[in-house]
Amino acid sequence: MRHVRSLIPHLFLIVITAFGATVLAQDAPPKEAFKAVHLVNLKSPADVAALQAAIADLNKAMANAGYRDIKYRLYKVTGKQAGAYGYLWESSWPGGDVYDKVHKNAEWIASSQKHPEVDALMKDEVYNRYVEVPTAKK
């Protein structure tokens, strides 16, 4: 029993370190305009409702921070699905500076923490940021 007790602080440290590494692994947002895209699988109407509630709160926080044109939107596959993901959650950003300001905004942070169930919904997500590919000059 004594051996198990001595391992608990080490296990806690490992879990915290792993979580922190995941958060820190995300690249800085691009400086130019970009789209952020989450591909997810929502398994029930309750999952959809939970994500929609979180999106509504986050959109409200962004509007209150002065960014009314930036919105998270949720889409689902229509017709025959190709690939593994049935839902797409996206947002368009004018640049990384605005993205950073929004994600550091106290109301946005509080809104995201209000919906911890979203973390489970995003467990197997694919997340990418996309910048526009300029047209080739002739």
Order of alpha helices (4+ residues) and beta strands (2+ residues): alpha-beta-alpha-beta-beta-alpha-alpha-alpha-beta
